[in-house]
Amino acid sequence: MIAHNRNQMPKTLFTELGVGDPIVVRELGDEHAEARYVVGEIERLVDEGQSRSEIAVFYRMNAQSRVLEDTLVRQEIGYQIIGGTKFYERAEVKDAIAYLTLLANPQDAVSFQRVANTPRRGIGQTSLARVLSHANTMGISIWDAAAKPAEVPGLGTAAVKALGRFMETMEALRARAAEEVPVGDLLDAVLHECGYFDWLEAERTIEAQGRLDNLRELVEVAREFDAAAAPDEDRLDIFLQEVALVADADSREDDAGLVTLMTLHNAKGLEYPVVFILGCEEGLFPHSRSIDEGSIEEERRLCYVGITRAMRNLTLTCARQRNVFGAATYGLPSRFIAELPPELLDREESRTGWAAARAATAQGASARPRATSWSAGAADTAGSAGGGSSWRVGEDVAHAAFGDGVVIAVEPGGVIVVRFASDRSERKLMAEYAPIERRG
């Protein structure tokens, strides 16, 4: 594989261990099937006597770890992340959860103090302390105190204006939360309207891009919750309870050893008896950015590093479909798999194979011939049909999670009410952010 790089010194590689097991290549239906397969293999290996500490899972980007982490938590398998933090412990994820917590519970002073100046909007720690002190003195919630900043003693003019603008935004979001719109729509709206997405995009750094990817993955968590919840249980408070349970579970210690998770960049110099590499698809690995910029050789070197970290067993996985920003996207196996000698592979394609992806693409689904870039703007895929004012009663729609439906009402604030054919449920959606489109 590495011989495909032009800018490299010719070399003959060998191993002192002799002939080993073939490289296992598995093609799964989606990212959840991929995670279930990997976790199932980990459980099988542990049952056969393998220590969890001898197993490592690599991926191209930090945001990919979330589905795997959730699956490990559900199976009560302890894990650690090298060179990073667990998904629900990442600062930007905690910020987003704090925003939602504040909308669900306006008396939560801890969440208020976390988000009031994140991103920075001119509300410093001294101003926050005065608002909190005023709330305690008056015996009112911190939300009520902040809603009337001019009445807070000692608050400067600039802080009064900044706090007023922040609370206007939060009041509007709280009104939409009271409408019980899908949590994914609400979270997407929060991150856009509170300026969090704009703040990170303006940084134009690789670190900021990674944080954006994590936030978009959290939106996907919320959309998965919306899709699985019954109409009367698709509520913000229930979502926050589920997130809290997962976050608490993945912080527990485990005496049986820990499976190691890390990005391929952090794998350099390390070795493990058993290695899994996830997401071996065009556009994900190699990353679409490297394809656009012509830096495929660096991605191939990264793949070489990952492959050579395995001492005894190596498994490469890819998914025919991934949900990215609320929409199903289809991809192809990585070119790096095709560059491996076929006689060294134990390759098993899922029963439907990649023909299903091609058929779905022919029917108009989003395709990833190079795979969708995880760095694309979420707004490009969510609510592409525009705000609620552009919708009319009687229009047919298609939702990424709920399927086909018809608009039965248009409400103020960009909210539409849709009756879905699959279960005859009626759901309120934030048209600007929901993953919906008109049906021709």
N, C-alpha and C positions, 0 to 999 in steps of 0.2 A: 504493500500500500504506500509506504513512505517513498518508494522509488518513483512514484508519480510526481513528486516535487522536483522541479528543475533545479532550484537553488539549494542543492544539498551535495555533500560529498558521498560518492558511491561507497557502500559498505556492505559487508557480508555479516549477517546476524546469526547467532547460534545460541543454543542453550545447553548447559551442562546436565540438565535433568533428563534429556532425551525426549522422545516423542510423548506428548501429553494428550489430554482430551481435546476434542475439536471445539472450536468457538461456537457457542450456541446462539442462534439468531431466531428471535421470536417476533412475529408480526401480530399485533393485537388490534382489537376493534377501536378502542379509544383510550384516553389517558387513565380512566378508571380501571379498565380491563388490564392495562399495562401494570398499574400499581398492584392490583389483586394478584396478577401472575408473579410479580417479583416477591411480594410478601408471602405468597404460597410456597415459592421456592425456598425462601429463607426459613420458613417453618419446617419444610421437609429436611433441609440441611441440618437444622438444629436437632430435629428428631433423630437424625443419623449420627449425631455426635459432634457436629461442627459447632465451634464456639461463635456466639454472635459477634464477638470482638474481632473475628477473622473475616468478617463479611463487610464489604464496602459497596455503596451505591453512588455512582457519579452521574452528573447531569451538566448540561451546558450552561444553564442560567439558574440563579437562586429561586426565581419564581416557580420553577418546575417542581420544587420539593413539596409544595403544599398538598397535592393529591396523595403523594406517597406518605407524607407525615400523617395525614388523616387516617389512611388505611393502617399504618403501623399502630396508631393509637387505638383504633377499634379492635385490633387483634392483640392489644396489650404487649407489644414488642418494644422494648426500650431502645432508644437511639440517641445519637449525638450528632451535631453538625460541626464539622471542622471548618474554621475560617469564616464562620458566619453565625447567625442566630436562628433559632427555630422560628417558623413562620409567624406565629401569633405573638412572638416576643420582639419582632422587628418594630422599630420606632414608628414608622409610617403606618403600620397596621394597627398599632396601639392608638395612634392619633385618630384614625378613621373610626375605630370602635368607640373611642371616647366621644366623638361627635354624635354617633348614633345613641350612645348611652345618655347623653345630655338631652337629646330629643325625646327619649323615652321617659327620662326622669329629670325634669328641670331643677330639682333640688340637689343634684349630684355636684357638690362643690369641687371635688377632685377632678372630674371630667371637665368642668367649666374652666378651671385653672390650666388644664393641659391644652385646651384647644383655643382659648380666647385670643392668644397671640401666636397661633401656629396655623398657617404661616404668619410671619411678622406683619402686624397691621397697626403698630404704634401703641400697643397696650402693654406697658411694662409691668414688671413685678410689683413695683410700688403702687401703681394704679390698681392692679388686681388685689393687692392686700387691702387697699382702702374700700374697694367694692365688697370684699368678704367681711371686713370689719363692720361696714354699714349694714350688711344683711344680718349679721349677728346682733348688732345693737337694736335694730328695728324688729327683729324676730320674723324676718321674711326670707324667702328662698333667694339664693344668689341670682337666679334667673330674673326674679322680680326686681331685685336691686339693680341689676345691670340694664334692665329694660328702661330705667329712668336715670340715666347717668348724670344728668344735670343736678339731681338731688343728692348725689354722693359727695360728702364734704371733702374738700381738698383735691378734687379731681380737676386737672388742668383742662383748658379748652380743647387742646388737640386730642387728649385722651377721651374727653366727652364725645367728640365727633367720631373718633375711631370706634369707640364702644357702641355708639348709636348705630353706625353702619353695620357693625357685626351683628347686633341684635335684630336689626331689620331683616337681615338675611336669615338668621336663625328662626325668627318668628314665621317667616314665609315657609321655611322648610318644616317647621313643626306643624303648621296648618296642613301641609301635604301628608305628613306622617299620620295626622289624625284621620285622614281619609283612608288610611290603611292600604296605601298603594304598595305594590310589591317591594320587598326590601332591596332587591337589586337596583330597581329604578331609583329608590330613595337614596341609596348610598352613592350611586353614580351622580345624582343631582348634588348631594352634599359636597363631593370632591370637586365638582365643577364650580358650583356657585360660591363656595367658601374660598376659592382660589388655590386649592391645594395642587391640582393638576397644573395650572398655569405657573405656579411657583417652581415646581420641579422641572417643568419643560424649559423655563427661562434659564435654569442653571447650565443646561447643555453639557453635562458631564456624564461619564459612564455610570458613576455612582447614582446620580439622580435618575438615570434611565432605569437602573435596577430597581429603585424605589417605586418608580411609576409602574413597572411590571408587577411588583408585589401588590400594589393597590388595585390594579386591574384584575389580578388573580383573586383578591378579596371580593371584588364585585362579582366575579364568577362564582365564588363560594355562596354569596347571597342569591345569585340567580339559580344555583343548584338547590338551595333551600326553598326558593319560591316554587320551583318545578315539582319538588317532592312533597310539599305541604298541602294539606287539604285547604280549600278556600277559607274556612273559618279558623285555620291555624297558621295562615300566612301572615304572621304578625311580627312586628319589630321586637317585642319583649321575648317571644319564644326564640327568635333567631339569636338574640343576645345571650339567652340561657344556654343554647347549644354551643355557641362559640366559647362561652366561659367554661363549659364542661370539657371541651376538647383542649383548650389552653391549659386547664388544670391537669388533665390527664397526661399531657406530654411533658410536664415538669416533674413528674414523679421519678424517683431513683429506682434502679433495677439492679439487683445483685447478680442476675444471670448474664451480665455482660451487655454491651450496647452495640447495635449495628451502627456503622459509621456512614454518614451522608456528607457529600461535599461536591462543589463544582469541580470540573475537570482542571481548571486553573490551579486549584488548591491541592490537586493530587500529585503534583510534581515532587519527586523524591521519595514518595511513599510506596509501599507494596502491601498487598493483602492476598491471602490464599484464594479468596473468592471475590470477584468483582462483577457488578452489573453496571452497564452504561445505558441510561434511559434516553428516549427521544432522538433516536438515530434516524432523523427524517430531513429531507431537503428543506432548507429554510430555517430549521431549528439547529441542526448540526450536520453540515455547516450552516452557520447562522446566515439569515438573509442579508444582513449588513455586510458580511464578508463577501457574499456573492456580488452585491452591488458595487463594492469597493475594489473588487479584484484581489482580495487577500485570502483566497482559498488555501494557499500553501500553509499559512499560519494555522488555519483550522485543521488541516490534515496533520500537521505536527502535533496539535493538541489531541487529536484522535489517537495518534501513535503513542503519545504519553499515556493516555487512558488505557489503551490495550495492553501496554507493557507494564502496567501496575499489577496485573493479575499474575499470581504465582502458579496457580493450579487450574482454576476454573474461571472462564469469562463468558458472560452472556450480554448480548446486544439486543435491545428491544426498540420497536418503533410502533406507532399507532397510525391506523388508517385515517382516523378522525380525531380532532381536538377541538374543544370548545374554547374559542378565543374571543373575549369581549362580548359574550352572549350569543355568538353565532358559531355554527358548526363549520369548520374548515377541514379540507381534505388534503392529504399530502402523499408523498412518495418516499420509499426507503432512501436513506442517505446514499450518496454516491460512494461513500467510504466503505459501505458494506459490499458494493459491487466490485470494489478494488481488491477485496480480500480473495485469496485463492479458493475457489469453490470446493476443492477437495479437503479443505481444512475446516469446513463449516458443517454444523448440524443445524440445518435450516428448516423451519416448519412454519408454513404460512397458514393464517387463519382460514377457516373453511370457505368463507366468501371471498377471500383474497382482496386484492386491490381493484378488482373489477367493479366492486361496489362503489368505491370512491369515484371511479371514472363514470359510472352510471349516474351517481348523484350529481357530479359536475355537469353532465349533459342535461340534467333536469334543472339546472340553474343554481345549484348550491355553490358556495364559495370554494374555489379550488386553491390548492397550494402546490403548483408545479414546482415552485421553489419554497413552498410553505409560507404561511402568513407570518410576517415579521411581528414579533412580540413587542416591538417598539412602535408599532403604528398607533395613531391616536384612537382612543376608545370612542370618541364622538363620531368618528367616521362610520362606525358600524352600529351604533345605538341610535334608535329613533331617527333613522335616515329620512323618514317621511315628514319630519318637522314637528312643531308643537301642536298642542291640542286644537288651536284655532284653525288649522288647515284640514282638520278631519270633519267628516259629515256623518250624521246618523245614517245607518244602512250600508256603509262601506264595508267591504270584506277585507279582513286582515289575516296575516300569518305571523304567529309569535314563535320565537325560537324554542321555547319550552312548552307552551300551552297548545300550540297547533293553530288550526284555522278557527276564525271567529268572525263576528260582525259587530260593528260599533252600534251601541244602542243609546248612548248619551254622550254629550260633550259638556264638560263642566269647566268653570273658571280655573285659572292657574295651570292650564295645559294638561288637565286630567281628562281622559276618555274612559268610558265604561264599555267593556267588551264582553259579549256572551260567547263562550267557546263551545264548539260543537262536541268536543271529546267527552266532556262531563256536564255540559249545560250550565257550568258555573259562570257567574258574572264577576268580573274583576276590574278594579280601577287601576289604570296604568298612567304613568307619567309619559306622555307621548314623545317628549323630546329625548328621553333617555331609555325607554323600553326597546328591547330588540324586536321590533315589529316592522312589517312592511305591508304595503297595499297588495291585494291580490288582483291581478289583471282583470 
